[in-house]
Structure formats: structure tokens, C-alpha cells
Amino acid sequence: MRKEGGSRSKVVTSDKLQIENKTIYVDLKENDGGRFLQIAELSNDRRSTVVIPCSGLPVFLESIQKIKNNME
């Protein structure tokens, strides 16, 4: 297991997306601090990661929905 914020984390559930030349991993993880969403992108052998605490998921999903609505 990898360290996240100083404590060990475990994967609760996970999904892997292949979009164009990118591989995106969406993981729900938990550690001593609670659950969090980790989104990691692997592109051209480079990895970028964003971590969102579960308390921020409703706001994050609302933002994604707004963007989706503007795409239609």
C-alpha cells in the first residue's frame, strides 16, 4: 500500500479509463483520516494525481455536472 498523508491507505473500489492516449485511474480509498477519491492520470509515462476528500465530493460532482451541461 502507498502512503497518503502519512498513513497507509487501502483501495475500497477502483475504475480504470482509457481515453485517447491517457489512462485514468479513479480510486475510492481510505486511511486513518477517512475516505477520499484519488484520480490519477498516466500519460506519456508521467503520472499526475488529484485527491478529493469525501466531504468535498458533492461539490466536485456538482462542478462536473455543470461542465457536462455546458458541453451539450
Secondary structure as GFF3:
##gff-version 3
##sequence-region A 1 72
A	DSSP	beta_strand	3	4	.	.	.	ID=ss1
A	DSSP	beta_strand	7	8	.	.	.	ID=ss2
A	DSSP	beta_strand	10	19	.	.	.	ID=ss3
A	DSSP	beta_strand	22	31	.	.	.	ID=ss4
A	DSSP	beta_strand	34	43	.	.	.	ID=ss5
A	DSSP	beta_strand	46	53	.	.	.	ID=ss6
A	DSSP	three_ten_helix	54	56	.	.	.	ID=ss7
A	DSSP	alpha_helix	57	71	.	.	.	ID=ss8
###
